[in-house]
């Protein structure tokens, strides 16, 4: 009996030694690999950020991610682990096994939570801002006036999209959308240049767009400026939203050639920018793609959406090009615009 017990103890000890050796191997590989030495095009293809943008992001987050232990994962790798997860939408173990990262699955989880929280707490309000001052709103109107599909008086296009998540344990039924999937219903306001002016990832998938709008701080801001005498300033949304003095929606069922018909055509073409934004947003940050599921609590999933929104605006500021293969082509072609127009002409909610 004692011999069998000693043999079992020996096997346990050998397994512990193998785990320690594996940990040391990972650390050695991580220390010898430097993702910033990759060719620029390959780095941008993997992480969706330019090396300069990635380093600036790291420096902004460094005070919140730096650890006391010298043997801890470097801040640069922590940030790249999270960004790689956002870009590829893969599982944590697959993320850690990437040849340039070499971290364990528990370490990927800690990096993802730490980086996501740091971006939400320190960068979200800086990089995602709705135009509130007179100068900002004038600039926003001017941008829409000069857009390829102009719409006079508009300062942003608004719509919602579903981000699939794992079924939560609490109030699971509230997150089932009309497609039968568990999701968040994320509201976004964007400019003609696809810059995010506001992102709201707090609501479950069962909430419709008009309800989210009715409780949105953005609606209160638009109403506040209207009550203070501001006119001819509005957002443009689809038929899922109510028509309000500060929110323009299509006017369906009017005959061709009427003023209402021409207005709706112009409205649909201008509002198509938000549909194109969702195509670009989900194609660059694949963790948000319809084919993927964020396997986190609704609160954490919302934070991931916010983090991707920050990185999206940073990409625009740093002029990181959007490769054509990242974009869902159907949203950019003429058929997408015509399909959008036909549905809104008939008073249908286009998704």
C-alpha angles and dihedrals in degrees: 000000000000090000092055091048092050090048091052091048089051092052091050091049092049090051091052090050090051091051092051091047090049091050090051090048091053091049092049092049091046092051093049095047121074114187090197089067091065117107109274095245092050092048091052092046092053101040102022089227132095116245090248093052091046092052093047089050090050093050091051092052098038097096090055098044104038113115130207094230114089089209093057124113110280116252090240091059093044091057094044091050091056094042091049089053091050092048099045103027092213130144121283095249092051089049092053092047093060108124094239097047108039100183131139124254094254089051091051089053092051092046093048094050094043096047094043092051092046092052092048094047100043112020108029098081091041098053103029108055131156115220106258107153123076092248093050093049092048090051091049092051091048090051092054091045090056096041121117086250102034127197116186115235097010119130098178147356118239133202142136133238135188121248110194117230139175113277106268122227094230120063091350092170092062091066097054108107127202090272089061094248128122108246151137118253103224120198120206135182114201140181126232088264089058093251113151112240095177137003126192116186099160102100131085123240095256091066112093126226096256092054092051089049093049092057096037121119086220090064090051090049092051091047091048093055091045092052088050092060103270111143135176091034120115150136121247120227139164129261091280088077128071120251108251135163089258098036121060118202132178122277106223132196097036120135121256112268096032122119090245091054092050090047091053092049091052091044094051093049092049094045092051087084091078091052090051089048092057090050092052094040095054094040094054095040101043095183085077095049120124090241092058132068123213100227095206139095116282090254093054092042089055090051090052090052090051092049091052089049090055092049090047092057091044089054089054092048092049090044095236105176120239108230114226093237090061093060125083096239095206092070094054103047128087091255090062091054093045092047090050092050095047093052095047091046087059092047094250126145105244114212 
